Amino acid sequence: MKKNIILAIILLCYQTIDAQSLRISVGGLYSLPQGDLKKTEIENLNSGFASPGMGGFINGTYQLKSKLMVGLLISSSNYQTKDAKKIATSFLEAYEVEEVSLKSNSWTISHVLPTVGYKIIDKKLDVEIMALFGASRVKSHLLESTIEEAVITQNEGTGISLTYGLNMMASYTIYKKLSLSFTINYIYTSPNINIKTEGYKNPVDGLFVRKIYDGKIPLLNTGLGISYDF
Amino acid sequence: MKKNTIIIFASLGLLLVACNKDEKVITPAAPGNEFITTIVIKAVNQSNLADTVTAIWKDLTPGDATPPTQTDTLKLKINTIYNASIFFLDETQSPIGDITEDILARANYHLVCFQPSLFTAVSAFSITATDLDGNTPALPIGLQNKITTLNADFGNINLQLLHQPNIKDGSCGIGSADVNVDFKVSIQ
């Protein structure tokens, strides 16, 4: 067993030394939140009320021998709050007031994901599939509700959680070492975020007030970028 | 090198597109309000449960200038302790709407406040809420109360149902009044 491990390490080192190329890709992402993050149900405090988001990515892949690849994918996306009127209406109805205003901002989700992949097609059009496993940092949105003389603030919270997913990238060479790349990935994370809530004095049923967020967050991302082979 | 520079600037541009963090403010339309036409004070003598006193205030058109159609005097005995319940009704509905239940369901931001006045002796009449809401710490609601009388006297008691959304702290000086009425009190 010990010999096998040493042999595997030597083989991996040999393959790394014999590496063929390093490719760096950068670009923009269009991210579709799934699961709890996109839900807009008042009775589910894990509803994220998140709109489809925009973001960016940097993807580095190092091609080893035999089309095996290792790399690192770093990406970040923002998701604006949608259907905020539902949240404001929950305060309006629960407190029987005539006016509520709700201020909100966006979710931000960032990933650092080491990758292991395989190049399926290796011609002018490259296609590679990568397994992703790493960590995500999820920042929840701010929700500040002004109810007549009172303000309830659900501050932004941050959670870091394990993340895994699958990425497919297709790159088409447009000029020497420069190529246009299209990427699609499905990423899953489930953060545990403590949310500091201020000014919440008189709890009643039907209010959308979170103290913790532990929703399931799958993301379907598509990206367009440019790649350069070093 | 030139190509690398182009790539770096292009990627930075794409990343900046993703950094939109504007805050939004939303204000939905207001729902309809409840209507209270009738207030009932029912006081039960603690030492004689058969001794029950009821006083009613009624105004079927509380939004206009017409005076209430019924303003009973709360007639109490001297040196007596009463358990007093307050009921709020909407008699414009059929069957009659029991607003008390709604207030109880949303007790965390409702408070019934009493302000005695015009009594010759300040100690002649006192009223204290005995029920508590679900706030932490629990605060009085004022639907269930203890009335204590001392000497024979005559005065008024002002009753307000206060609406204190997320500001209720047990005090009467805050929020808006859903109703604000005076009952005459006679202690004999």
Chai-1 contact restraints between the chains, C-beta under 6 A:
chainA,res_idxA,chainB,res_idxB,connection_type,confidence,min_distance_angstrom,max_distance_angstrom,comment,restraint_id
A,V26,B,S11,contact,1.0,0.0,6.0,A-B,restraint_1
A,G27,B,L14,contact,1.0,0.0,6.0,A-B,restraint_2
A,G28,B,L14,contact,1.0,0.0,6.0,A-B,restraint_3
A,G28,B,V17,contact,1.0,0.0,6.0,A-B,restraint_4
A,M54,B,V17,contact,1.0,0.0,6.0,A-B,restraint_5
A,M54,B,A18,contact,1.0,0.0,6.0,A-B,restraint_6
A,G55,B,A18,contact,1.0,0.0,6.0,A-B,restraint_7
A,G56,B,L14,contact,1.0,0.0,6.0,A-B,restraint_8
A,G56,B,L15,contact,1.0,0.0,6.0,A-B,restraint_9
A,G56,B,A18,contact,1.0,0.0,6.0,A-B,restraint_10
A,N78,B,A18,contact,1.0,0.0,6.0,A-B,restraint_11
A,A84,B,I26,contact,1.0,0.0,6.0,A-B,restraint_12
A,K85,B,I26,contact,1.0,0.0,6.0,A-B,restraint_13
A,K85,B,P28,contact,1.0,0.0,6.0,A-B,restraint_14
A,A88,B,I26,contact,1.0,0.0,6.0,A-B,restraint_15
A,A88,B,P28,contact,1.0,0.0,6.0,A-B,restraint_16
A,T89,B,P28,contact,1.0,0.0,6.0,A-B,restraint_17
A,L92,B,P28,contact,1.0,0.0,6.0,A-B,restraint_18
A,E93,B,P31,contact,1.0,0.0,6.0,A-B,restraint_19
A,Y95,B,P165,contact,1.0,0.0,6.0,A-B,restraint_20
A,V97,B,P165,contact,1.0,0.0,6.0,A-B,restraint_21
A,E98,B,A30,contact,1.0,0.0,6.0,A-B,restraint_22
A,S101,B,V25,contact,1.0,0.0,6.0,A-B,restraint_23
A,S101,B,T27,contact,1.0,0.0,6.0,A-B,restraint_24
A,L102,B,I26,contact,1.0,0.0,6.0,A-B,restraint_25
A,K103,B,E23,contact,1.0,0.0,6.0,A-B,restraint_26
A,K103,B,V25,contact,1.0,0.0,6.0,A-B,restraint_27
A,S104,B,K24,contact,1.0,0.0,6.0,A-B,restraint_28
A,N105,B,K21,contact,1.0,0.0,6.0,A-B,restraint_29
A,N105,B,E23,contact,1.0,0.0,6.0,A-B,restraint_30
A,S106,B,K21,contact,1.0,0.0,6.0,A-B,restraint_31
A,I147,B,P165,contact,1.0,0.0,6.0,A-B,restraint_32
A,I147,B,N166,contact,1.0,0.0,6.0,A-B,restraint_33
A,E148,B,P165,contact,1.0,0.0,6.0,A-B,restraint_34
A,E149,B,I167,contact,1.0,0.0,6.0,A-B,restraint_35
A,A150,B,N166,contact,1.0,0.0,6.0,A-B,restraint_36
A,A150,B,I167,contact,1.0,0.0,6.0,A-B,restraint_37
A,K201,B,N166,contact,1.0,0.0,6.0,A-B,restraint_38
A,N202,B,N108,contact,1.0,0.0,6.0,A-B,restraint_39
A,N202,B,Y109,contact,1.0,0.0,6.0,A-B,restraint_40
A,N202,B,N135,contact,1.0,0.0,6.0,A-B,restraint_41
A,N202,B,N166,contact,1.0,0.0,6.0,A-B,restraint_42
A,N202,B,K168,contact,1.0,0.0,6.0,A-B,restraint_43
A,V204,B,R106,contact,1.0,0.0,6.0,A-B,restraint_44
A,V204,B,N108,contact,1.0,0.0,6.0,A-B,restraint_45
A,Y228,B,I7,contact,1.0,0.0,6.0,A-B,restraint_46
